[in-house]
């Protein structure tokens, strides 16, 4: 049943996140040893929850041998968003030039009148999640081609417009900073990518919510990925706020807008999906009914 499955998933995530969090390197910029450990545990539990959220949909598509009920627009926008988020997190975590420029830009005056440097709040679990999510989102998109074909289920014109506008805006930003500043503002460009990820996260959920509403059903849209997604969003937000509180530096939130916005938007839309599945359209169960192809509403 759902309750026993939920309990098993919860225990597995807590045990897995605790084990990986204890074993993984801790954030040396956190002053409290206790929060270093807790932040690592919370971070890798959110990593496991968000990472695991991709698999129920992938397995559902495999067993049904179709992706009907899964919005093609959602899948395309998902890949676009994680391309941006992977570039964002990996550069903030590994690129020494970006790290130095961030500290210089975000430095301020502390209570004693000295210079206070802000530390980047992007952690290893953020990078691991982004890379894994990009691969899983790309594979989920490829399942549309494998089981239904993009000829019968193409992305909508709106998605093509979004893709063209995104690439055009990125190119325009790079060109304009190079012309007016004599150099490419890579830190600013990463914030552009983070903003795109936020907008895509909002935009990618809307087609799926509308598809569920138009069909009066959530068949084909696995509710377990929503529950795991919601769990990851809550824990990601908890880690970010806890890290900032421990360092006494709330610039970590304004300096990492993609992470906090991703968490908040995810939580809000997952609540909508859970309401659709359990309250608005609870009577249709894909495991107890004979499958019939659903019309393409993309």
N, C-alpha and C positions, 0 to 999 in steps of 0.2 A: 504494500500500500504506500501511498504518498508519505504518511507519517513515518513509517519505518525507513523508507528510502531517504527522507530528509534527515533522520537521525544518523543514519550511516554516513551520509555525505558530510554532515556537520562534524562528526567524530574524526573522520578521515582527514578533513581539512585542518582541524585543530591540531591533530597529532603530526600531520605532515608539515604544517607551517611552523610548529614549535620545533620539530627536529631540524628543519632547514635553517630556521632563524638562529638556533643555538650554534649550529655548525658554521654558518656563513660569517664572513668578516663584518665587524660592526662599524658604524659610522663614528670615526674618531672626533668629529666636530661636536658631537653631543656631550655636554659636560657631565651628565649623570650616568654612571655605569649601569644602573638599573634600567633607565630608559633606553640606553643603547641596546640592551638585550630585548626589552619589550618592543621597541621600534622595529628591530630586526624580525621578531616573531610576527608582529602585526603585518609588517611589510610583505613577508614571504607567505603569510596566510592569504593576504589579498592577492598576491601573485598567483597562488594556486587556485583560488576561487575564480578570478578573472580568466586565467588560462584554461581551467576546466570548463568554463562556460561555453567554450567553442565546441566541445566534443559531443554533447547531446544532439545538437543540430546536425553535425556531420554524420553521426551514426543513424539518426532518423532518416536523413536523405539516402543513406546507403541501404537501409532495410526497406524503405518504401520505393527505392529506385526512381525517385522523382523529387524535384524541389518545389513542386506546386504548393502554394501557401507561403513560400518564402519569397519575399520581395527581391527582385533582381536589383532594383535601385538601391536597396539597403546594402546588398553585398558589394556593389561597385563603390558606393560611398564609404563603406567600411574599409576597403583596401586603400582608398585615397587617404582617409583619415590616419590609418596606421603607418602609411609611408611618411606622412608629416610628423607623426608622433615619434616614430623610430629615429628620424633625423634629429628631432628636438632633444630627446633623452640621451642618445648616444653622444652628441656633441657637448651637452651640458655635463656629462659624466666623464668623458675621456679627453675632450679637446682642451688642452692646457691654455691655449690662447683665449678661448671662449670663457673659461673659468676665471682667468686673470681679468679680462675685460668686464665680466659680470661683477666681480668684487670691486673694481674701480668705480663702476657706474652706480652700484648700490651702496657704497660706503657712505657713512654719515657721522654725526657727532654724538658721542655717548654722553651719559650724565656727568662725567668728570671732565668733559671738554676735550677729550681725545678723539682720535679717529676710530670709528667702529666699522669693522669689515663684516659684511654679511656673507654667510656661507650658503652655497647652493644646496637646495633641499631635494634635488634629484638623486635617488639612491640606486644601488645595484639592482634591487628588485623591480624598480621602474623600467630600467633598461632591459632586463630579462623579459618582463611582461611585454614590452613594446615589440621586441624582436619576435617573440613567440606568436604574438597576436597577428603580426603582419603575415607570417607564414600560414597561420590557421585561417585568417580571413581570405587570403589568396586561394587556399585550397577549397574553402566553402564556395567561393565564386566559381572555381573551375568545375564544381559538381553540377552547376546549371548546364554547362556545356556537355558534361558527360552523360547526364540523365535526361535532359530536355532539349538541349541545344539553344544557342543564343539567337538562332533564326526564329524559333517559335517564342522565345522569351527574351527579347532584347531589352536593354535599359531604355528608359523613357527619354524623350528629347530633353527634358529638364536636366537629367543627369549629364548628358553630353554638354549642355550649356554650362553646367557647374564645372566640369572638367576643363573646358576651354578657358573659362573665366579664371579659374584657379591658376593654371599655367601662365596665362597672360599677366595676371597680377604679380605673380612671383618674378617673372622676367622683367616687368616694369619696375618693381621695387629694386631689384639688383642693378638695373641700368640707371635708375634715377639717383641712387646713393653713390654710384661710381662717378656719375657726371657732376653732382653737386658737392660731394665730399672728397672726391679724388680717390676714393677707396670703396670697397664693398662692405657695408655694415653687416657683418655676419651675425652678430648678436641680435641686431634688430630683425634680421631675416629669420632667425630661429623663433623669435616671438611672432613673426608673421605666420610661420608654420604652425606654431601652437594655437594661434587664433583660428587658422583654417581648420585644425583638428576640432576645436570647440564648435565651430559652425557646422562642420560635417557631422559631428556627433548629434547635434540637434536635428540636422536635416535627414540623417540616415534613419532615425527612429520614426519620423513622421510617416513615410510611405508604409512601413509595417503596421503602425497603429491604424492608419486609414484602411489598409487592406483587411485587417481583422474586423474593422467596423463594417466595411462594405459587404463582407462575406458573413457577418454575424457569427464568426467562428474563429478559433485560434488553432485549428487543425493545420499541421505543417509547420507551426511555430512552436518549438519545444519550450515548455514553461520552465524546465530545469535550467536551461541556459539563462533565463531571466532571474531565477532565484540566485544562482551563482554570481551573475552579473551584479545584482543588487548587493550581495554580501561583499563582493570585491569593492564596490563603490563606497560602502560605509567604512570598510577597513582602510582604504586608501585615504579617505578624508581624515580618519582618526590618526593615521600615521603622520600626515602633513601637519595637522594642528598640534599634535603632541610634540613633534620635532621643533616646531617654532616656539612653543611654550617652554620647552626644555632649554633652548638656546637663548630665550628671552629676546628673540628677534623675529618680529612679525613681517619683516621684509621677505622672509622665505615664502610667504603666501603670495604677496604681490609680485615677487620675482619668479614664481612658478605658477602662473595663472592657468596653464594647460592642465596641471594635475588637479587643482581644486575645482575648476570648471567641469572637467571630465567626470569627477566624482559626483558633483551636484546634479549635472544633467542626467547622468546614468541613473542615479537614485530616483529622480522624478519620473523619467520615462518607464523605468522598471515597475514603479508603482502603478502606472497606467496599464501596463501589460498584465500585471497580476490581477488588477481589477477586472480587466477584460476576460481573463481566463477563468477566474474563480467566481466572479459575481455576474458580469454581463452575459457571457456566453459559456456557461459551465456544463451544458448538457451534451456537447459533442466530444467524444473521446476517440481519438484515432486508433487506439489499441483495441476497441471493442466494436468497430463498425467496418463495413466493407469499403475499401477505398474507391472513390470515383474521382476522376481527374477534375480539377477545379479550373474555372476559366481564368485566363490571364488578364489581370487588371492593371498591369504595369504600363 
